[in-house]
Every structure is written in structure tokens, then in C-alpha cells.
Amino acid sequence: MASTQTEQSTATDAAPPKTEWKRGLKIPPQGVGGYDRSWYPACLSADVAPGEVIGRPFLSGEAVVFRGQSGTAILTAAAAP
């Protein structure tokens, strides 16, 4: 009979590590658990028509929502790089 390996889960595995921005700036935690551990809808996917760009206030800044070439809704910061 073949043996199988199983992973043991520990309390430290339960919480993901803090998210860091690519530029090295840490996301400041706000509220219970902080923004990095929660989902906040900016809009519904059905609200974004192909070719449309929607601006939204989001968390403590501005964001835009649009559909990519594949048709998937995308949310990004409303600032030029």
C-alpha cells in the first residue's frame, strides 16, 4: 500500500502575511483585520459595459473600472504611473 503525505496546519498558517506594495510601501491597516484581509466591492461586474470606463471612490483614494480585451472587469488606481 502506498503511503501519502499530509500537511499539518498550524495557527501561524491561518493568517496570510501582510501585503506590501511593489514600491515597498506597506498598506496601512484600517478597521478590524485591515484592508489587506477583506474584500470591498467597487461595483458589480454587470455595471461595466465593454468599452466603458467608470471612476469610483475606493477605500481612501480613486479607482477606475473597465473591461480588458478578454472581457474581464479590471479595477486599478486612477493615477498615471
C-alpha positions as CSV (number, residue, x, y, z in Angstrom):
1,M,0.0,0.0,0.0
2,A,1.4,3.4,-1.0
3,S,1.9,6.0,1.7
4,T,0.7,9.5,1.4
5,Q,2.0,12.8,2.9
6,T,-0.3,15.2,4.6
7,E,0.4,18.8,5.6
8,Q,-0.1,19.8,9.2
9,S,-1.8,23.2,9.6
10,T,-0.7,25.4,12.5
11,A,-2.2,28.6,13.9
12,T,0.5,30.6,12.2
13,D,-0.6,29.3,8.8
14,A,-4.1,30.7,9.3
15,A,-3.3,34.3,8.7
16,P,-1.7,35.4,5.4
17,P,1.4,37.7,5.6
18,K,0.9,41.4,5.4
19,T,0.6,42.6,1.8
20,E,3.3,45.0,0.5
21,W,3.0,47.3,-2.4
22,K,5.6,46.7,-5.2
23,R,7.2,50.0,-4.5
24,G,7.9,48.8,-0.9
25,L,5.2,50.9,0.8
26,K,3.2,49.0,3.3
27,I,-0.6,49.2,3.1
28,P,-1.7,50.8,6.4
29,P,-4.2,48.6,8.2
30,Q,-7.6,50.1,8.9
31,G,-10.5,48.5,10.6
32,V,-10.7,45.0,12.0
33,G,-8.0,43.0,10.2
34,G,-7.1,45.8,7.9
35,Y,-7.9,46.4,4.2
36,D,-5.5,43.7,3.1
37,R,-7.6,40.9,4.5
38,S,-11.1,42.0,3.2
39,W,-13.0,42.4,0.0
40,Y,-14.6,45.7,-0.8
41,P,-16.7,45.8,-4.0
42,A,-16.2,49.0,-6.1
43,C,-19.1,48.0,-8.4
44,L,-20.8,45.0,-9.9
45,S,-19.3,43.3,-13.0
46,A,-22.7,43.9,-14.7
47,D,-22.2,47.7,-14.2
48,V,-19.2,47.8,-16.6
49,A,-20.1,47.6,-20.3
50,P,-17.4,46.8,-22.9
51,G,-15.5,49.9,-23.8
52,E,-16.8,51.8,-20.7
53,V,-14.5,53.3,-18.0
54,I,-16.1,54.0,-14.6
55,G,-14.4,56.2,-12.0
56,R,-15.2,55.3,-8.3
57,P,-14.0,56.5,-4.9
58,F,-12.4,53.4,-3.4
59,L,-11.0,52.9,0.1
60,S,-9.1,56.2,0.7
61,G,-8.5,57.0,-3.0
62,E,-9.9,56.9,-6.5
63,A,-10.1,53.9,-8.8
64,V,-11.2,53.1,-12.4
65,V,-13.0,50.0,-13.6
66,F,-13.0,48.8,-17.2
67,R,-13.1,45.6,-19.2
68,G,-9.8,44.3,-20.7
69,Q,-9.6,42.7,-24.1
70,S,-10.6,39.3,-22.7
71,G,-13.8,40.9,-21.3
72,T,-12.7,40.6,-17.7
73,A,-13.6,43.5,-15.4
74,I,-10.4,45.2,-14.1
75,L,-10.0,47.7,-11.2
76,T,-6.9,49.9,-11.0
77,A,-5.8,53.1,-9.3
78,A,-7.0,56.3,-11.1
79,A,-3.5,57.7,-11.4
80,A,-1.0,57.8,-14.2
81,P,2.3,55.9,-13.5
